[in-house]
């Protein structure tokens, strides 16, 4: 998972990708550090989902703009619209079910 380098980069990626997962976290957050590899492993099953990370310490205004006040936060955008949001203690099984449902619906026509 690559981290964004600018605010503009995030918005460009959201607009360019049909499905985009944004992971808001911090290296100093133990829950974030535990969740990140689980998210990356889960997303191996969904190769068409673009994934980026946002280090909240470096992007305070951007995090605030997306109503991220506690971390970790995962937001799935589909065609630029926020579709799924999970925060703090994230149940991986439920998250995967939701992601899978949208992925299958969106890409079933391919």
N, C-alpha and C positions, 0 to 999 in steps of 0.2 A: 504494500500500500504506500503510494507516494503521498507526501504532504504538499499542499499547495504553497506557492511562494508569494502570491498576491491575491487580493480580493477579486480582481478582474479575472484571474485565472479560474477561480471557482465558478463565477457566473458564466464564463465562456464554456467551461466543461458541462455545466448543467444544461445549457442551451444546445450544445452540440451532441449530447448523448441521449438516446431515448430513455435509458434507465441509468440512473446515477445514484450511488450510495455515498453519502458524506458522513465520515466518522469524526465527530468532535471529541477531542480528548487532550491529554497532557502526559508528558513523560514523567511528571512527578505524581501522577495519580495511579495508585496500585490497582484499582479496579479497571482503569483504562488499559493498563499494561497486561492485565489478565484477559481482558475481553478481546483485544486487538487480534491476537493470533487465532482465536476462535472464529471471529468474523471473517478473517482472511481464508481460513480453511473452509468455512461454509460456502463462501462465494466462489470457490473453485468449481462448484457444480453449476454456476451461472455465469458462463464466460462473457455474455453480452452485457453484463452490468459493469459499468465503469466505477471504480472505487478510488476515493481520495480521502486523505486525512487532513484535519484542521487542528493545529496546535493552538488551543484556546488562549494560552498565555501570549502568543504572538499576534493573535487576531481577536482582540477583545471586542472591538466595535463590530466586526463581522459576526462574532458569536452572539452578541447582544441583538443584532439585527435579525438573527434566526431564533431568538428567544432561547438561547442556550445559556442557562444560569447554573446548571449542575452538570457534571460530566461523569461518565461518557454519555453522548447522545448520538444516535444513529438516525439519519433522515434519508429516506429513499425518495428520490424525485423520478417521476415518470413524465416524460415530455415537458420538463420544466416545472412541474407542479408537485408540491410536497404530498406524498401519498401515505407513507408510513413514518412514524416518529416513535422512537423508543428511547428511554432515558434511565440513567442510574443503574439499577440492577436489571439486566436485560435477560429474559428467558430465551435461550438460544433455540429451543424447540419451537416455541411460538413464533419467534422471529422468522425462522426458516420456513414454517408453514405459510406465513403471510407473504414472504418474498417469493416462494415457490408458486403460490396461487397467482400473483400478479405476473410473474415471469411466464408461466404457462399460458395465461390469457393473452399477454402482449405478444409473445412470440409463436403462438400456435398457428398463426397465418403464414409463417415463413416456410 
